[in-house]
């Protein structure tokens, strides 16, 4: 059974020697729509040149929505910690 589609966010958290951490959240739908637009332009460019591009399964664009909340990238150097994840 597939997990339900729910609103998701990509987040960036930066902690350093300053007193307050910095947070930035991006709704996941912006990334998905941007990817769909990029795929549409890629296929259209191929069709205009007379050769079809590779077939892309469009439902795979929404694969991140099925994942549980998890960190995607965690870096720490010289007292600064950067974390990118899915929430």
C-alpha positions as CSV (number, residue, x, y, z in Angstrom):
1,X,0.0,0.0,0.0
2,X,1.3,3.4,-0.9
3,X,1.6,6.1,1.8
4,X,-0.7,9.0,1.5
5,X,0.4,12.1,-0.3
6,X,0.9,14.9,2.2
7,X,2.4,18.4,2.1
8,X,6.1,18.2,2.4
9,X,9.0,20.6,2.6
10,X,12.7,20.6,1.8
11,X,14.5,22.5,4.5
12,X,17.9,24.0,5.0
13,X,19.2,24.5,8.6
14,X,22.5,26.3,9.3
15,X,23.9,26.4,12.8
16,X,27.1,28.3,13.6
17,X,28.8,30.4,16.2
18,X,26.1,33.0,16.0
19,X,23.3,32.9,18.6
20,X,20.4,31.9,16.4
21,X,20.2,29.1,13.7
22,X,19.1,30.0,10.2
23,X,16.2,28.0,8.7
24,X,14.8,28.0,5.1
25,X,11.9,25.9,4.0
26,X,10.8,25.3,0.4
27,X,7.5,23.6,-0.3
28,X,8.1,20.4,-2.2
29,X,5.5,21.2,-4.8
30,X,7.7,24.0,-6.1
31,X,10.5,21.5,-6.8
32,X,8.1,19.0,-8.4
33,X,6.5,21.6,-10.7
34,X,9.9,22.9,-11.7
35,X,11.0,19.3,-12.5
36,X,7.8,18.8,-14.5
37,X,8.4,22.0,-16.5
38,X,12.0,21.0,-17.2
39,X,10.8,17.5,-18.4
40,X,8.1,19.1,-20.6
41,X,10.6,21.5,-22.2
42,X,13.1,18.6,-22.8
43,X,10.5,16.5,-24.5
44,X,9.2,19.5,-26.6
45,X,12.7,20.3,-27.7
46,X,13.2,16.8,-28.9
47,X,9.8,16.7,-30.7
48,X,10.5,20.0,-32.5
49,X,13.8,18.6,-33.8
50,X,12.0,15.6,-35.2
51,X,13.2,12.9,-32.9
52,X,11.4,11.8,-29.8
53,X,13.3,12.1,-26.5
54,X,13.6,9.3,-23.9
55,X,10.4,8.3,-22.2
56,X,10.2,9.7,-18.7
57,X,7.7,8.2,-16.2
58,X,6.0,11.3,-14.9
59,X,4.7,9.8,-11.7
60,X,8.3,9.2,-10.5
61,X,8.5,13.0,-10.1
62,X,6.4,12.6,-7.0
63,X,8.5,9.9,-5.4
64,X,9.8,12.1,-2.6
65,X,6.3,12.4,-1.2
66,X,6.3,8.8,-0.2
67,X,9.5,9.0,1.9
68,X,9.5,9.5,5.6
69,X,11.1,12.7,7.0
70,X,14.9,12.3,6.7
71,X,18.1,14.3,6.3
72,X,19.5,14.3,2.8
73,X,22.7,16.0,3.5
74,X,24.6,16.8,6.8
75,X,27.9,18.7,6.7
76,X,29.9,20.1,9.6
77,X,33.1,22.2,9.2
78,X,34.8,24.8,11.4
79,X,31.9,25.0,13.8
80,X,29.2,25.5,11.1
81,X,26.7,22.8,10.6
82,X,24.6,22.6,7.4
83,X,21.7,20.2,7.2
84,X,19.4,19.7,4.2
85,X,16.5,17.4,4.6
86,X,12.9,16.4,3.8
87,X,10.2,17.1,6.3
